[in-house]
Amino acid sequence: MPYAQVAGWGMYVPSRVVTNDHLAQMGLDTSDEWITARTGIKERRLAAQGEATSDLAVKAAQRALDVANARPSEIDLIIVATCTPDHLMPATAALVQDRLSCNNAGAVDVNAGCSGFMYAIGLGAAQIESGRARRVLVIGADVLSSYVDWQDRSTCVLFGDGAGALLLQVSEEPGILFTTLGSDGSGAGLLVIPAGGSRLPSNGNTVRNGEHYLKMNGQQVFRWATQIIERASIKTIRASGLTPDRIDLFIPHQANLRIIEAASKRLGLNEEKLFVNLSRYGNTTNASIPIALCEAIAMGRVRPDDHILLTSFGSGLSWAATVIRWGVPLPVRLSPWRRFRRRTGRQWTSVRSSLRRQRQKARFWWERIFPRNSV
């Protein structure tokens, strides 16, 4: 039976840093002490004007391909987990596929709130385990700063922008041991962006009423999250044939420090087994877990044969967890020649992508001027 293993990883965060003090200086009724005490967040990264979800996703994906020494043509499927796509259509994954020149890959988006990246891991692993794919590029990326009300301190202080990616590939040894997926649609209204879909199409009233901003019942989400993380984690650990003491590293969704600490305590995992980077990035939604994993690897917190528990929760309500047995030798270093080859390859990829788009436009105008005779 084929197994799915992590072969590459990459992350990208925007350069703009917004601290808690910056938010207070903007006129928001808050302070660094208030935000830190309630969330554990000190600062977050925000996308630049005109920087979209696909822009962040492409940069993270390129780094994952570099680590795995994989060519874009070898990718069979791209899954982008996001709740802030570039457009309602086409899928953001299709834009990423074009810009990476993954010409042999299918491309699809997954929206499961902040759990989307974990859903994408489960779906990507299943494709590999079924023999339908050999390499699946899984990306979590969001620019939620475009959907928060910057006068609402209950939500805007929580979120940041970013992207993270994992390349899954076929392996003879187990990597993704088990993935749990769950949902409870009765809680859909607890965390929602009301307008912009078919239920409440965009119009002047929805804009004036602020219905394109994220709305959240923070207290109910908090209580639910602390319970569901434990339940999903225990189920996944047991299904992986392990016990909690066999977990070497726990990376939960980076949403709130109090939720993280409560979940870790419930699972009996001490601080040495917990990874948290929430203070520097805030909640980057679908990018939260892959960014944390990339940083844990960079800091030497991941070793071959480690069992890594990843657990997330989000709107839907949704939740997901997976256990990975790490099989990639560390550290991974790129030689100067490989870095040069990758850099020139990306430049050529960008040129080819532009040429394909120009060809499509030329074909459109040619067929308008010289229409084919209908049969």
Secondary structure by P-SEA (a helix, b strand, c coil): cbbbbbcccccccccccccaaaaaaacccccaaaaaacccccccccccccccaaaaaaaaaaaaaaaaccccccccbbbbbccccccccccaaaaaaaaaccccbbbbccccccaaaaaaaaaaaaaaaaccccbbbbbbbbccccccccccccccccbbbbbbbbbbbbcccccccccccccccccccccccccccccccccaaaaaacccccccaaaaaaaaaaaaaaaaaaaaaaaaccccccccbbbcccccaaaaaaaaaaacccccccccccccccccccaaaaaaaaaaaaaccccccbbbbbbbcccccccccccccccccccccccaaaaaaaaaaaaaaaaaaaaaaaaaaaaaaaaaacccccc
